[in-house]
Amino acid sequence: MLSTELLAHYRTLSQQPFTVVDVETTGRYAWESRVTELSVLQATLADGVHQQQTHLINPETSIPLKIVQFTGITQQW
């Protein structure tokens, strides 16, 4: 069984905000890939997502079919 102190710690932790950043690219390696999408969300464990923003970015290069199939991001602007 969990101690009272540990439960209090988890309760406090669940109220703390955190930020998640997700970056989608045209490939696997940074030195040969370009960014296609940037998403940022702010949340707490207790209340879930508070704010989310997603931005598509023109990579100024073609997006390989494998990446389109994986991310659903296409060249269509």
DRENDO-1510 file (C-alpha; in Angstrom, 1 decimal, always signed):
<recs>
REC; n; res; u; v; w
REC; 1; MET; +0.0; +0.0; +0.0 .
REC; 2; LEU; +1.2; +3.5; -0.8 .
REC; 3; SER; +2.3; +5.8; +2.0 .
REC; 4; THR; +0.4; +8.9; +2.8 .
REC; 5; GLU; +3.5; +11.0; +1.9 .
REC; 6; LEU; +3.8; +9.3; -1.5 .
REC; 7; LEU; +0.1; +9.9; -2.2 .
REC; 8; ALA; +0.5; +13.6; -1.3 .
REC; 9; HIS; +3.4; +13.9; -3.6 .
REC; 10; TYR; +1.4; +12.3; -6.5 .
REC; 11; ARG; -1.5; +14.6; -5.8 .
REC; 12; THR; +0.8; +17.7; -5.9 .
REC; 13; LEU; +2.5; +16.4; -9.1 .
REC; 14; SER; -0.9; +15.9; -10.8 .
REC; 15; GLN; -1.7; +19.6; -10.4 .
REC; 16; GLN; +1.6; +20.8; -11.9 .
REC; 17; PRO; +1.4; +22.0; -15.5 .
REC; 18; PHE; +3.6; +20.5; -18.2 .
REC; 19; THR; +4.2; +21.2; -21.9 .
REC; 20; VAL; +4.6; +18.7; -24.7 .
REC; 21; VAL; +6.2; +19.6; -28.0 .
REC; 22; ASP; +5.7; +17.3; -31.0 .
REC; 23; VAL; +7.7; +17.9; -34.2 .
REC; 24; GLU; +7.0; +16.1; -37.5 .
REC; 25; THR; +9.7; +16.1; -40.2 .
REC; 26; THR; +10.3; +14.9; -43.8 .
REC; 27; GLY; +12.5; +12.1; -42.6 .
REC; 28; ARG; +14.4; +10.3; -39.9 .
REC; 29; TYR; +17.6; +12.2; -39.6 .
REC; 30; ALA; +18.0; +15.9; -38.6 .
REC; 31; TRP; +20.8; +16.6; -41.0 .
REC; 32; GLU; +18.7; +15.6; -44.0 .
REC; 33; SER; +15.1; +16.5; -42.9 .
REC; 34; ARG; +12.9; +19.5; -42.7 .
REC; 35; VAL; +10.1; +20.3; -40.2 .
REC; 36; THR; +6.6; +19.9; -41.6 .
REC; 37; GLU; +4.5; +20.4; -38.4 .
REC; 38; LEU; +5.0; +21.7; -34.9 .
REC; 39; SER; +2.4; +21.0; -32.1 .
REC; 40; VAL; +2.5; +22.3; -28.5 .
REC; 41; LEU; +0.1; +21.4; -25.8 .
REC; 42; GLN; -0.1; +22.4; -22.1 .
REC; 43; ALA; -1.8; +20.1; -19.6 .
REC; 44; THR; -2.0; +18.8; -16.1 .
REC; 45; LEU; -2.5; +15.2; -15.1 .
REC; 46; ALA; -5.5; +16.2; -13.0 .
REC; 47; ASP; -7.4; +18.3; -15.6 .
REC; 48; GLY; -6.0; +17.2; -19.0 .
REC; 49; VAL; -5.2; +19.4; -21.9 .
REC; 50; HIS; -5.6; +23.2; -21.3 .
REC; 51; GLN; -4.3; +24.5; -24.6 .
REC; 52; GLN; -3.1; +23.1; -27.9 .
REC; 53; GLN; -1.6; +24.7; -31.0 .
REC; 54; THR; -0.6; +23.0; -34.2 .
REC; 55; HIS; +1.2; +24.7; -37.1 .
REC; 56; LEU; +1.9; +23.3; -40.5 .
REC; 57; ILE; +5.2; +24.4; -41.9 .
REC; 58; ASN; +6.2; +24.4; -45.6 .
REC; 59; PRO; +9.4; +22.3; -45.7 .
REC; 60; GLU; +10.2; +23.8; -49.1 .
REC; 61; THR; +11.0; +20.3; -50.3 .
REC; 62; SER; +9.0; +17.2; -51.2 .
REC; 63; ILE; +7.6; +15.0; -48.5 .
REC; 64; PRO; +8.4; +11.4; -49.1 .
REC; 65; LEU; +5.4; +9.0; -49.5 .
REC; 66; LYS; +6.5; +7.0; -46.5 .
REC; 67; ILE; +6.2; +10.1; -44.3 .
REC; 68; VAL; +2.9; +11.1; -45.8 .
REC; 69; GLN; +1.5; +7.6; -45.0 .
REC; 70; PHE; +2.9; +7.8; -41.5 .
REC; 71; THR; +1.9; +11.4; -40.5 .
REC; 72; GLY; -1.0; +12.1; -42.9 .
REC; 73; ILE; +0.8; +15.4; -43.8 .
REC; 74; THR; +0.8; +16.1; -47.5 .
REC; 75; GLN; +2.2; +18.8; -49.9 .
REC; 76; GLN; -1.4; +20.2; -50.3 .
REC; 77; TRP; -1.4; +23.8; -49.1 .
</recs>
